[in-house]
Amino acid sequence: KGQNRGNNNKGNRSGSNPKGDKKMRDERPEAAPIEEQAEVAVAFLTGLLDAFGLEGSVTSRIDDEVLYLDITGQQTEALVGAKGSVMYSVLELTRTVVQRKTYGAPRMRIDVNGYAERRREALKIYAEKLADQVIEEQGEVMLEPMNAADRKVVHDAVAEIAHVRSFSEGEDPRRAVVLAYEE
């Protein structure tokens, strides 16, 4: 007797809201400025390089509300992976850390020794070549599955090409772009 085993929320000093009241859910801190988000991202990526024993440096720049993070160094190729898969994972980890520490959700791009830029250019050229093939054969072609950023490059590359439309099919991680002929 004397023990209270029920959850009447008396004495709950944690500030938690077990009922999930709307008021508590709507009270989120304001997002930090993008410059502060950039600092958090650079610190996280620098720590990641240190944790893996990789020599390199991380720089950031902000352009049109997009946070660009560049990782450079001779040993940083391990952060790229097959077709940028590791780099994409590092991007998602960095985005999560920034969101949790700053309550911000910036559009973010990561590049490792210029790999992302070279890949974008190669994808653009490949997409344009495939678009020519689609027009010539008046058919359609499905590209290999790729991440959302790579799919966007392909969609953007063919957006202005007459008689070709692009769309995505499938579910991640097997989602792929299809280029199709249209009159």
C-alpha positions as CSV (number, residue, x, y, z in Angstrom):
1,K,0.0,0.0,0.0
2,G,1.2,3.5,-0.7
3,Q,2.9,2.6,-3.9
4,N,1.5,4.1,-7.1
5,R,2.0,1.8,-10.0
6,G,-0.5,3.5,-12.3
7,N,0.6,5.9,-15.0
8,N,-1.3,9.0,-13.8
9,N,1.7,11.2,-14.8
10,K,2.0,12.7,-11.3
11,G,5.6,13.5,-10.6
12,N,6.7,13.0,-14.2
13,R,9.5,15.5,-14.4
14,S,11.0,14.4,-17.7
15,G,8.7,16.6,-19.7
16,S,7.5,13.6,-21.7
17,N,4.0,13.5,-22.9
18,P,2.8,9.9,-22.8
19,K,-0.6,10.8,-24.3
20,G,1.0,12.4,-27.4
21,D,-0.9,15.7,-27.0
22,K,-0.8,17.8,-30.1
23,K,0.6,20.8,-28.2
24,M,3.8,19.0,-27.2
25,R,4.3,17.6,-30.7
26,D,4.1,21.0,-32.3
27,E,6.7,22.5,-29.9
28,R,9.9,21.8,-31.8
29,P,12.9,24.1,-31.6
30,E,13.5,26.4,-34.5
31,A,16.0,25.1,-37.0
32,A,19.5,26.5,-36.7
33,P,20.8,28.8,-39.5
34,I,22.3,26.8,-42.4
35,E,25.8,28.1,-41.5
36,E,25.5,26.4,-38.2
37,Q,24.2,23.2,-39.9
38,A,27.3,23.4,-42.2
39,E,29.5,23.5,-39.1
40,V,27.8,20.4,-37.6
41,A,28.2,18.6,-40.9
42,V,31.9,19.5,-41.3
43,A,32.6,18.4,-37.7
44,F,30.8,15.1,-38.2
45,L,32.6,14.3,-41.5
46,T,36.0,15.3,-40.0
47,G,35.3,12.9,-37.1
48,L,34.3,10.2,-39.6
49,L,37.6,10.6,-41.4
50,D,39.5,10.4,-38.1
51,A,37.5,7.4,-36.9
52,F,38.5,5.5,-40.1
53,G,42.1,6.7,-40.0
54,L,41.8,8.5,-43.3
55,E,43.8,11.6,-44.1
56,G,41.7,14.3,-45.7
57,S,39.9,17.5,-45.2
58,V,36.3,18.7,-45.3
59,T,35.1,22.0,-46.7
60,S,31.6,23.4,-47.0
61,R,29.9,26.1,-49.0
62,I,26.3,27.2,-49.3
63,D,24.8,28.1,-52.6
64,D,21.2,28.9,-53.1
65,E,20.2,27.2,-49.7
66,V,22.0,24.0,-50.7
67,L,24.8,22.8,-48.4
68,Y,27.8,21.4,-50.5
69,L,30.3,19.3,-48.6
70,D,33.6,18.5,-50.3
71,I,35.9,15.8,-48.9
72,T,39.4,15.7,-50.3
73,G,42.4,13.7,-49.6
74,Q,44.5,10.8,-51.1
75,Q,43.0,8.1,-48.8
76,T,39.3,9.1,-49.1
77,E,38.4,6.8,-52.0
78,A,37.0,4.4,-49.5
79,L,34.2,6.8,-48.9
80,V,33.0,6.5,-52.5
81,G,32.1,2.8,-52.9
82,A,30.6,1.1,-56.0
83,K,28.8,3.7,-58.0
84,G,28.9,6.1,-55.1
85,S,27.0,3.8,-52.7
86,V,29.2,4.5,-49.7
87,M,29.2,8.2,-50.4
88,Y,25.4,8.2,-50.6
89,S,25.2,6.4,-47.2
90,V,27.6,9.0,-45.7
91,L,25.3,11.7,-47.1
92,E,22.3,10.1,-45.3
93,L,24.2,9.7,-42.1
94,T,25.4,13.3,-42.2
95,R,21.9,14.5,-43.0
96,T,20.6,12.6,-39.9
97,V,23.2,14.1,-37.6
98,V,22.5,17.6,-38.9
99,Q,18.8,17.2,-38.5
100,R,19.1,15.8,-34.9
101,K,21.6,18.4,-33.7
102,T,20.2,21.5,-35.4
103,Y,16.6,20.7,-36.2
104,G,17.4,21.7,-39.7
105,A,16.9,19.8,-42.9
106,P,19.1,21.4,-45.5
107,R,19.4,20.2,-49.1
108,M,22.8,18.7,-49.0
109,R,25.3,17.3,-51.5
110,I,28.5,15.5,-50.7
111,D,31.5,15.0,-53.1
112,V,34.6,13.0,-52.5
113,N,37.6,14.1,-54.6
114,G,35.3,15.3,-57.4
115,Y,33.7,11.8,-57.8
116,A,30.1,13.1,-57.6
117,E,30.6,15.8,-60.2
118,R,32.3,13.3,-62.6
119,R,29.5,10.8,-62.1
120,R,26.8,13.5,-62.7
121,E,28.5,14.4,-66.0
122,A,28.9,10.8,-67.1
123,L,25.2,10.1,-66.2
124,K,24.2,13.1,-68.2
125,I,26.1,12.0,-71.3
126,Y,24.8,8.4,-70.9
127,A,21.2,9.6,-70.6
128,E,21.5,11.8,-73.7
129,K,23.0,8.9,-75.7
130,L,20.2,6.6,-74.6
131,A,17.6,9.3,-75.4
132,D,19.0,9.4,-79.0
133,Q,18.7,5.6,-79.1
134,V,15.0,5.8,-77.9
135,I,14.2,8.4,-80.6
136,E,15.9,6.4,-83.3
137,E,14.2,3.1,-82.3
138,Q,10.9,4.8,-81.2
139,G,11.0,2.5,-78.1
140,E,11.9,2.6,-74.5
141,V,14.9,1.6,-72.4
142,M,15.2,1.0,-68.6
143,L,18.4,2.1,-66.9
144,E,20.0,0.2,-64.1
145,P,18.5,0.9,-60.6
146,M,20.1,4.0,-59.0
147,N,19.6,6.3,-56.0
148,A,17.4,9.3,-56.1
149,A,20.1,11.8,-56.8
150,D,21.3,9.9,-59.8
151,R,17.8,9.4,-61.1
152,K,17.3,13.2,-60.8
153,V,20.4,13.8,-63.0
154,V,18.9,11.5,-65.7
155,H,15.5,13.1,-65.5
156,D,17.0,16.6,-65.8
157,A,19.3,15.5,-68.6
158,V,16.4,14.4,-70.9
159,A,13.7,16.9,-69.7
160,E,14.3,19.2,-72.7
161,I,14.8,16.5,-75.3
162,A,11.8,16.4,-77.7
163,H,10.1,13.0,-78.2
164,V,11.5,11.5,-75.0
165,R,9.9,11.3,-71.6
166,S,11.4,9.8,-68.4
167,F,9.8,8.3,-65.4
168,S,10.8,6.0,-62.5
169,E,9.6,2.5,-61.9
170,G,10.1,0.1,-59.0
171,E,10.8,0.6,-55.3
172,D,14.0,1.6,-53.7
173,P,16.7,0.3,-53.7
174,R,15.7,-1.2,-57.1
175,R,14.0,1.9,-58.5
176,A,15.1,2.7,-62.0
177,V,14.6,5.4,-64.7
178,V,12.8,4.5,-67.9
179,L,13.2,6.6,-71.1
180,A,10.3,6.2,-73.5
181,Y,9.5,7.6,-76.9
182,E,6.5,9.8,-77.3
183,E,5.1,11.5,-80.4
